[in-house]
Amino acid sequence: MSGATAQMTGLAAPRRLVVLRHGETDSNAKGIWQGQLDHELSERGHAQAKAAARALIPLRPSRVLSSDLRRAQVTGQDVATACGVELSTDERLREIHAGGWQGLTGTQVRERYPEDAERLLTGEDFRRGGTGETIAEVAQRARSLVDEVIASMEPGECVVLATHGVTARSLVCDLVGLDQQQSWLAIGGLRNCHWALLEEGRAGWRIAQWNVGPAQALATDGATA
C-alpha cells in the first residue's frame, strides 16, 4: 500500500525496512568469495548504486545504515545522498567472514574444500573456510543492530540497510522467522543492488518484496502513480 492510499483509507503507513545488497565489484564479476575483504565497487557497481538510489527515493527513507566495508558503504552513501539523509556505518552489517575461502573462486573452493562445498549445497550451517563465521553467527550480529534500529523507529518510518548478500538473506530470514537452512535452499540470493522490502504488520515483520532492483521498482512506481 502506498502512503497516499494509506492516507485515503485512514490507515497508518507501516514501518518499513529496506535490506539492500551493495553494487557489483570486480570480485563479484569473477565469482570470488570476498567475505570481509574490503573491495571497491567496479564501474558497473557504481552505476548500479546510483540507479538503486534513485529508485529508493519514493520510499522516503529517513535513515541509511551500512556495513563499514567500502562496497556497501559507497552504495549506502549514494542512497543517503539521493534521499537527502545521513549515512551511518556499523560493522555488524558486514558480510560473513568466509575464513580460508576469502579470495578464492567458487571452483577453487570446491577443489580445496570439497566437504564444505557439499555442505553448502545442502544448506547445512557450518564455519565457512574453517575459521570463518556460521550463518547463525551472522544473523545474530546483524539482528542485534536491527533490533536497536527497530526500537528507535517511528510509525511509518522507512530505514535502508546497505549490506551484503549472505548477511542480507540471513538477516531477513531471521527477522521474519524463516528456517535458515530451508531458506538457503528455497530462496535465491539478492543480486547486486537489489533489495528486500520488509513491512511490519500486526503479527510482526513480513517480506513485502524480494530481489527488487531499480528497473522493477520504477516500473511498479509508475504503474501505481
Beta strands, then each sheet from edge to edge (+ up, - down):
strand 1: 16-21
strand 2: 63-66
strand 3: 87-89
strand 4: 158-163
strand 5: 195-201
strand 6: 204-212
sheet 1: 3+ 2+ 4+ 1+ 5- 6+
end
